Amino acid sequence: MKPEDLTKETKKASQVVAHLNTEKKNRILSELKRLIYERKDFIIEENKKDVERAMGAGLQKSMIDRLRIDDKTIKEMATSIEDVVNLPDPVGEIVKTWRRPNGLLVGRMRIPIGVIFIIYESRPNVTVEAFSLCLKSGNAMILKGGSEALYSNLALYELIKAAMEKESVTDKAVNFIETGDRDYIYRLLEMDDYIDLVIPRGGESLIRNVVEHSSIPVLKHYKGVCHIYVDELADMEIAFKVCLNAKVQKPATCNAMETLLVHRTIAGDFLPEMARLLRENSVVIKGCDETRAILIDVEEANEYDWYEEYLDYILSIKIVNDIDEAIGHIRKYGSEHTDAIITRDYNNAWRFIREVNSSLVLVNASTRLNDGFQLGLGAEMGISTSRLHAFGPMGLEELTVTKFIAFGEGQLRV
């Protein structure tokens, strides 16, 4: 189908899903959850085709891990759907009201954005998460998954259409783009009369490419250069556990720790054990000169490394004089994605929260928690660092905008 025809049909269908009642939306999602469990063998078999192709193409192990669907992934997809079902429907919510001196009652009401074009890589469960969130928030959608996950995505899309059909809702409200033709995608990115928002989920090159070619507003994060600062008053056991989790639990994600900052007064005690734990998990360490004086066999970290999003088992470590230097380093090299402090000092914790303006700032907790599901949003469309409309994990409320409403009794402007 031509891009013009596809987007026109989707825009028309967006008026249908925008006005679906909550019960119907939840029934569609519950049916999709049921189908995912019922057809899990089909989904896993289709996914194996993608995994075999990825291995044959020599994709990185971290990419293949993100691509793979197993029983755990099936359960996670089903759980994410159930969480969205259980969340309040944001459409139609009155978020604020106030009365003017002339008696006019003014308010703001949540409404869907309209048509959202989601472009994503690797993880096929994004297909389910994107659909769940868009449907519950009343948005129509165009989905473009990565070619490496084509069979998996098509299998899930088949189930989505079946769930929509059962409730007699037009399947034009959700479309999956199979073609890998870049010119076709670029043409879609010019359809600003019919598409209201573009959300790319993937690496920095994908996001920059989308921004370069789009005439439609783009919610983006270019990369996640995430830091943990271990303060001089840190609880060491918490620091060891949190830092290890933030780096190795899933290093190929945007919320994995890439730089560890350590206060000078504790570096000699903290770093040897931290390095041992990291190396046991195959992490390659790069460090500043002071770090290399404490730890043996550490690569030198150069200026470029502090800006780097490794997405791999690699970590940069820098020793700092105090919280001022830690915050200064984050401001210079960070990406305003996710940053954390490990401390028992109340004042330092609150200062870090106030002065580090990332989409999520944590105290004594792993950066890996910057995730819509982990933060109680049910699921997420992505993590925005653009600060326009949404900042941080994008759940149901972030997929709506507010319009003004007003109730009067004959008021006029004079």
Buried (B, 14 or more C-beta within 10 A) or exposed (E): EEBBEBBBBBBBBBEBBBEBEBEBBBBBBBBBBBBBEEBBEBBBBBBBEBBEBBEEEEBEEBBBBBBBBEEEBBEBBBBBBBBBBEBEBBBEBEEEEEEEEEEEBBBBBBBBBBBBBBBBBBBBBBBBBBBBBBBBBBBBBBBBBBEBBBBBBBBBBBBBBBBBEBBEBBBBBBBBBEEEEEEBBBBBBBBEEBBBBBBBBBBBEBBBBBBEBBEBBBBBBBBBBBBBBBBBBBBBEBBBBBBBBBBBBBBBBBBBBBBBBBBEBBBEEBBEEBBEBBBEEEBBBBBBEBBBEBBEEBEEBEEEBBBBBBBBBBBBBBBBEBBEBBBEBBBEBBBBBBBBBBBBBEEBBEBBBEBBBBBBBBBBBBBBBBBBBBBEBBBBBBBBBBEEBBBBBBBBBBBBBBEEEEEEEEEEEE
